[in-house]
Amino acid sequence: MEAHKQLTIGLFGFGVVGEGLYKILHQTPSLKASIKKVCIKNPQKKRDAPSSLFTTDRYELLNDPQINVIVEVINETEPAFEIVSTALKNKKSVVSASKKMLAEHLPELLRLQESTGESLLYEAAACASIPVIRNLEEYYDNDLLHSMNAIVNGSTNFILTKMFEEGLDFQEALLLAQQLGFAESDPSLDIEGHDAVNKWSILLTHAYGIVEHPQKLVFNGIQNIRLGDAAVAKEKNHDIKLVAQAKKLKNGKVAAFVLPQFVRHDEHLAFVKNEYNGVVLESGFADKQFFYGKGAGSFPTASAVLSDLSALRYQYRYEYKKLYHHLPNELSDDFYVKAYISFDDWKYMPREKIEWIEEWHAGSARKYLVGGLHFSELKANSWWKENNSSLILFPDPIIEDMEIRKLKKKSLELAGIV
C-alpha cells in the first residue's frame, strides 16, 4: 500500500483564505502538510506570521524542487492562470480557489492535466465549504443526473434575504452586505451574476461533461430587483433567489442558466438564507439530495482547500468522467421559460418576442407581466435586463412542449395587446 504523500506547500496569497489555511494547518498536524513559502504582492503589509515565510518572487516557489504542492488563492485571473499552469508544467500538484480563472481557462487546464499527469483540485472555487465537485465526480458518475439547482453566491443571497425578511431596499441591503464583508467594495461581480456563472460553468463540466465559457451562458444578477418584485413574490407565496439551474431535457441535451427565480416556501433552496449556499441534485433513482453550507469566508473556504490537500496525499485526481468516459452532454436553447418581467414602460417590451401572456398589470408606475419566452430570445438579446427591467423565472420554469406556441395569439388577444 502506497504511503501517504508528505505535502510541502508553496502558497500564493495571504488574504482571507490564505491566512485561514495557514491557521488551520497549524491546528491539523496529522495532515503532514507544511507551508514552506508564501508569495505575496505587498511586502510592507503587516501579517500574523514570521517574515521569513514570505517572498515576492514567485519562482522561489515554482522552481523549488522540495515544494510539491502549489496552493493558489489570489484574486487576479491572468497571474493565477500563469502560476497554476507553470506549477503543473513543473510537475507540482495544484489546489486553486480562483473560480474566474478556472472558468475562463478550463480547456487549457484540462489539456495541461492530461499532458502532465499532475492533479489540479479546486473544490473551494465552487461553493466553498460544500463538497459538491467531489460528489459530482464520484457519486454521480453516470447519466442519471436529471437536474442541478443551486444558490452559489452568498452576497446576492444575503441581499435578497434582507430585502425579504427586513424589507430593506436593494441599495440598503447591499450597503449592509459590504459593511459585514459579504460583498466587495466593487460588488458588480457578485450582484450582476458574474461570480455565480463562473462557478456554474465549472460545475457543468463535472455534472454533464459540458465545457463552456461562462460568458456564453445565459445569466443575470439581482441588480434590477425592486421591493415591488419582492411584494409580488410574497403575494404568490414565493421567495426570490438567484438560482443556477441545469436540467436534462427530453431530447437528451441540457438547459443551463443563472437567473433570478421565484422559489416556493417549501423548496430546499427557500431554506438557504443570508451568506449560505445550497445545491439540490436530482437523479434518476435517488430523488433529491440537498447540500447546504457556508459559501464564503476565511475558514469555510480554507476548509475546502484543506480537503483537497488531504486528497492529494492519496494521489487523488479529477477523472472528468462525464467528459472523457461518457459521451459529453450538449447545451440546448430549444425550450421555453415561464417568467415574470417587471418594467418601467411598455416601450421597453418587444411584445412580438413574448410567446404568451398569463397576467398583465399595467396600472402602476412599475408594470409587470407573467408569460412565456423562447429561451433563444434570452440568449440572443438583452432587452429583458436593460432599462431597469427585471426578469424572474417561475418555479420549474422550463417548458419543452411545442404545443405552447398555440397559446400565444390567444393569450395576447385576451390581454388586449394584439
C-alpha positions in Angstrom: 0.0 0.0 0.0 1.4 3.4 -1.0 2.4 5.7 1.8 0.6 9.0 2.2 2.4 11.7 0.4 4.2 14.3 2.5 3.0 17.7 1.3 5.4 20.6 1.2 3.3 23.7 0.2 4.1 26.8 -1.7 1.2 29.3 -1.0 0.3 32.1 -3.3 -1.8 34.8 -1.5 -2.2 35.5 2.2 -5.5 37.2 2.3 -8.7 35.9 3.9 -8.4 32.4 2.6 -4.6 32.1 2.6 -4.3 33.2 6.2 -7.2 30.9 7.1 -5.4 28.0 5.6 -2.2 28.9 7.5 -4.1 28.9 10.8 -5.9 25.6 10.0 -2.8 23.8 9.1 -1.3 24.7 12.5 -4.3 23.0 14.1 -4.2 19.8 12.0 -0.6 18.3 12.4 -2.0 14.9 11.4 -2.3 16.1 7.8 1.5 16.0 7.4 1.4 19.2 5.4 3.5 22.3 5.9 3.8 25.7 4.2 7.4 26.3 3.1 7.0 29.7 1.5 4.3 32.2 0.8 4.4 34.5 -2.2 2.7 37.9 -1.6 2.4 41.1 -3.6 2.9 43.7 -0.9 5.8 43.0 1.5 5.1 46.1 3.6 1.7 44.8 4.8 1.7 43.5 8.4 0.9 39.8 8.6 0.4 37.5 11.5 3.2 35.1 10.6 7.0 35.1 10.6 8.5 37.4 8.0 10.9 34.7 6.8 7.9 32.8 5.4 7.2 35.5 2.8 8.7 36.4 -0.6 7.6 38.5 -3.6 9.4 36.2 -6.0 7.0 33.6 -7.5 9.9 31.5 -8.9 11.2 30.9 -5.4 8.1 28.7 -5.0 7.6 27.5 -8.6 11.2 26.3 -9.1 11.8 24.9 -5.6 12.1 21.0 -6.0 11.1 20.5 -2.4 7.8 22.1 -2.9 5.4 19.5 -4.4 2.1 21.4 -4.0 1.2 24.9 -5.0 -1.9 26.4 -3.4 -3.2 29.4 -5.3 -5.7 31.7 -3.6 -5.1 35.1 -5.2 -7.7 37.5 -6.8 -6.2 38.2 -10.2 -7.2 36.0 -13.1 -4.3 36.0 -15.5 -1.5 35.9 -12.9 -3.4 33.0 -11.2 -3.5 31.1 -14.6 0.2 31.7 -15.1 1.0 30.4 -11.6 -1.2 27.3 -12.0 0.0 26.4 -15.5 3.7 26.8 -14.6 3.2 24.7 -11.5 1.6 21.9 -13.5 4.4 22.0 -16.1 7.0 21.9 -13.2 5.4 18.6 -12.0 3.7 20.1 -9.0 0.2 19.3 -7.8 -2.1 22.4 -7.5 -5.0 23.4 -5.4 -6.8 26.6 -6.5 -9.8 28.7 -5.3 -9.9 31.1 -8.3 -13.2 30.4 -9.9 -12.9 33.2 -12.6 -9.5 31.9 -13.7 -10.7 28.2 -13.7 -13.9 29.0 -15.6 -12.2 31.1 -18.3 -9.2 28.8 -18.8 -10.7 25.4 -18.3 -10.0 24.0 -21.8 -6.2 24.8 -21.4 -6.1 23.5 -17.8 -7.8 20.2 -18.9 -5.1 19.8 -21.6 -2.3 20.6 -19.1 -3.7 18.0 -16.6 -3.7 15.4 -19.4 -0.2 16.1 -20.7 1.5 16.5 -17.3 -0.4 13.8 -15.4 -0.5 16.2 -12.4 -3.5 16.9 -10.2 -5.4 20.2 -10.2 -8.1 20.3 -7.5 -10.4 23.3 -6.9 -13.3 22.3 -4.6 -13.0 25.8 -2.9 -13.8 27.5 -6.2 -17.4 26.3 -6.5 -19.3 26.5 -3.2 -16.5 26.9 -0.6 -17.3 24.5 2.2 -19.8 22.3 0.3 -18.1 19.3 -1.3 -20.1 19.4 -4.5 -17.4 18.8 -7.1 -16.1 15.6 -5.4 -19.7 14.3 -5.2 -20.4 15.0 -8.8 -17.1 13.3 -9.8 -17.5 10.2 -7.5 -21.2 9.7 -6.7 -23.0 10.8 -9.9 -20.6 9.2 -12.4 -23.5 8.1 -14.7 -26.1 9.5 -16.9 -28.8 9.6 -14.3 -28.3 13.2 -13.1 -31.6 14.8 -14.0 -31.1 18.3 -12.7 -29.0 20.5 -10.6 -30.3 23.7 -8.9 -28.1 25.8 -6.7 -27.5 29.1 -4.8 -23.8 29.6 -5.4 -23.3 33.2 -4.5 -23.5 34.2 -0.8 -23.5 38.0 -1.4 -26.6 38.1 -3.6 -28.4 35.6 -1.3 -27.6 37.8 1.7 -29.0 40.9 -0.1 -32.2 39.1 -1.2 -32.7 37.7 2.4 -32.5 41.2 3.8 -35.0 42.6 1.2 -37.5 39.8 2.0 -37.1 39.5 5.8 -36.4 43.0 6.8 -37.9 45.0 4.0 -34.7 46.7 3.1 -34.4 48.1 -0.5 -31.7 46.8 -2.7 -29.2 49.6 -2.0 -29.6 49.4 1.8 -29.2 45.6 1.7 -26.1 46.0 -0.5 -24.5 48.5 1.9 -25.1 46.2 4.8 -23.5 43.3 2.9 -20.5 45.4 2.2 -20.2 46.5 5.9 -20.3 42.9 7.0 -17.7 41.8 4.5 -20.1 39.7 2.4 -19.8 41.9 -0.7 -16.8 43.6 -2.2 -16.3 47.4 -2.3 -16.9 46.8 -6.1 -19.9 44.4 -5.8 -20.6 44.2 -9.6 -19.0 40.7 -10.0 -21.5 39.4 -7.4 -24.7 41.3 -8.0 -24.6 41.1 -11.8 -24.2 37.4 -11.7 -20.6 37.0 -13.0 -19.3 35.2 -9.9 -22.3 32.7 -10.0 -21.9 31.9 -13.7 -18.2 31.3 -13.3 -18.9 28.7 -10.6 -21.8 27.3 -12.7 -19.6 26.7 -15.8 -17.1 24.7 -13.6 -19.9 22.6 -12.1 -21.4 21.9 -15.5 -18.1 20.2 -16.5 -18.3 17.8 -13.5 -22.0 17.3 -13.8 -22.5 16.9 -17.5 -19.2 17.0 -19.3 -20.0 20.4 -20.7 -17.1 22.8 -21.1 -18.4 26.2 -21.9 -17.0 29.7 -21.4 -19.1 31.4 -18.7 -19.8 34.4 -20.9 -21.6 32.2 -23.4 -24.1 31.0 -20.8 -27.3 33.0 -20.2 -27.1 34.8 -16.8 -28.1 37.8 -14.9 -27.8 39.0 -11.3 -30.2 40.8 -8.9 -29.2 44.4 -9.7 -32.7 45.3 -11.1 -34.8 43.6 -8.5 -37.1 46.1 -6.7 -39.1 45.9 -3.4 -42.2 45.8 -5.7 -40.9 42.5 -7.1 -40.5 41.1 -3.6 -44.1 42.2 -2.8 -45.4 40.3 -5.8 -43.3 37.2 -4.8 -44.8 37.3 -1.3 -48.4 37.5 -2.7 -47.6 34.3 -4.6 -46.0 32.7 -1.5 -42.6 32.7 -3.1 -39.1 33.9 -2.2 -36.7 35.3 -4.8 -33.3 33.7 -5.1 -30.5 33.9 -7.7 -30.6 30.3 -8.9 -28.1 28.5 -11.1 -30.0 25.7 -12.9 -29.2 22.8 -15.2 -31.7 20.2 -16.4 -31.6 17.3 -18.8 -34.2 17.8 -21.5 -36.3 15.1 -23.2 -34.0 15.4 -26.3 -31.0 14.4 -24.2 -29.4 17.9 -24.2 -29.0 20.1 -21.2 -30.6 23.5 -20.4 -28.4 25.7 -18.2 -28.5 29.3 -16.9 -28.2 31.5 -13.9 -31.2 33.8 -13.3 -33.3 35.2 -10.5 -36.1 32.8 -9.7 -39.2 32.5 -7.6 -38.8 29.7 -5.1 -41.7 28.1 -3.3 -41.5 28.3 0.5 -41.4 24.5 0.9 -38.5 24.1 -1.6 -35.0 23.2 -0.3 -33.5 26.4 -1.7 -36.0 28.6 0.2 -34.2 27.5 3.4 -30.9 28.8 2.2 -30.6 32.3 3.9 -28.0 35.1 4.1 -24.5 34.1 3.0 -25.1 30.4 2.8 -25.1 28.3 -0.4 -27.2 25.3 -1.3 -27.2 22.7 -4.0 -30.0 20.4 -4.9 -29.2 17.4 -7.1 -31.9 15.2 -8.6 -31.1 11.8 -10.0 -33.0 9.0 -11.7 -33.5 6.8 -8.7 -32.3 8.7 -5.6 -34.8 11.6 -5.9 -33.3 14.8 -4.4 -30.2 15.4 -2.4 -29.6 18.7 -0.7 -26.2 20.1 0.2 -26.0 23.2 2.4 -23.2 25.2 3.9 -21.2 28.4 4.0 -20.3 29.6 0.6 -17.7 32.2 1.5 -15.4 33.3 4.3 -12.0 32.5 5.6 -12.4 29.2 7.3 -15.2 27.7 5.2 -13.1 28.3 2.0 -9.9 27.2 3.7 -11.6 24.0 4.8 -12.3 23.1 1.2 -8.6 23.8 0.3 -7.7 21.6 3.3 -9.9 18.8 2.0 -8.2 19.0 -1.4 -4.8 18.9 0.2 -5.9 15.8 2.2 -7.0 14.1 -1.1 -3.6 14.8 -2.7 -1.9 12.7 0.0 -3.6 9.7 -1.8 -2.7 11.0 -5.3 -6.3 11.9 -6.0 -7.2 13.5 -9.4 -10.4 14.5 -11.0 -11.2 12.0 -13.7 -13.8 14.2 -15.5 -15.8 11.1 -16.1 -18.7 12.8 -17.9 -16.2 14.4 -20.3 -13.8 11.5 -21.0 -15.7 8.3 -20.2 -19.2 9.2 -21.4 -20.5 10.9 -24.4 -20.5 14.6 -23.1 -23.8 16.3 -23.0 -24.6 19.3 -25.2 -26.3 22.6 -24.2 -29.6 23.4 -25.8 -31.5 26.7 -26.3 -34.6 25.0 -27.7 -37.1 25.3 -24.9 -39.5 27.9 -23.3 -39.4 29.5 -19.9 -42.2 30.9 -17.9 -41.2 34.3 -16.4 -42.3 37.4 -14.5 -41.0 40.6 -16.1 -41.3 44.0 -14.4 -40.5 47.2 -16.2 -41.0 51.0 -16.2 -42.5 51.5 -19.7 -44.2 49.3 -22.3 -41.9 50.7 -25.0 -39.1 48.6 -23.5 -41.1 45.4 -24.0 -40.8 43.9 -27.5 -44.3 42.3 -27.5 -43.7 40.3 -30.6 -41.0 38.3 -28.7 -43.3 37.3 -25.9 -44.8 33.9 -26.8 -47.8 34.0 -24.4 -49.1 36.2 -21.5 -50.9 34.9 -18.4 -51.0 38.1 -16.3 -50.6 41.7 -17.2 -50.5 44.6 -14.7 -50.2 47.9 -16.4 -51.8 50.3 -13.9 -49.0 51.2 -11.5 -45.8 53.1 -12.2 -43.9 49.8 -12.1 -45.6 47.4 -14.6 -45.3 43.7 -14.9 -46.4 40.7 -16.9 -46.3 36.9 -16.5 -45.7 35.0 -19.7 -43.5 32.8 -21.8 -40.4 33.3 -23.8 -38.4 31.0 -26.0 -35.0 30.6 -24.3 -33.1 31.5 -27.5 -34.6 35.0 -27.2 -32.8 35.5 -23.8 -29.6 34.2 -25.3 -29.7 36.4 -28.4 -30.9 39.7 -26.8 -30.7 41.6 -23.6 -33.8 43.8 -23.5 -35.0 41.7 -20.6 -32.3 43.1 -18.3 -31.9 46.6 -19.6 -33.7 49.9 -18.7 -34.4 48.6 -15.2 -36.3 45.7 -16.5 -36.3 42.7 -14.2 -36.9 39.1 -15.3 -37.6 36.5 -12.7 -38.3 32.8 -13.6 -41.1 30.8 -12.1 -40.5 27.6 -10.2 -39.9 24.7 -12.6 -39.6 27.3 -15.4 -38.6 25.0 -18.3 -41.3 24.1 -20.7 -40.4 21.8 -23.6 -43.9 21.3 -25.2 -44.0 22.9 -28.6 -47.8 23.0 -28.4 -47.3 26.0 -26.2 -47.0 28.2 -29.3 -50.7 27.8 -29.8 -51.3 29.7 -26.6 -49.5 32.8 -28.0 -52.0 34.6 -30.1 -55.0 33.7 -27.9 -53.4 35.0 -24.7 -52.1 38.2 -26.4 -55.6 38.8 -27.7 -57.1 38.3 -24.2 -54.6 40.8 -22.8 -55.6 43.3 -25.4 -52.1 43.6 -26.8 -52.7 42.5 -30.4 
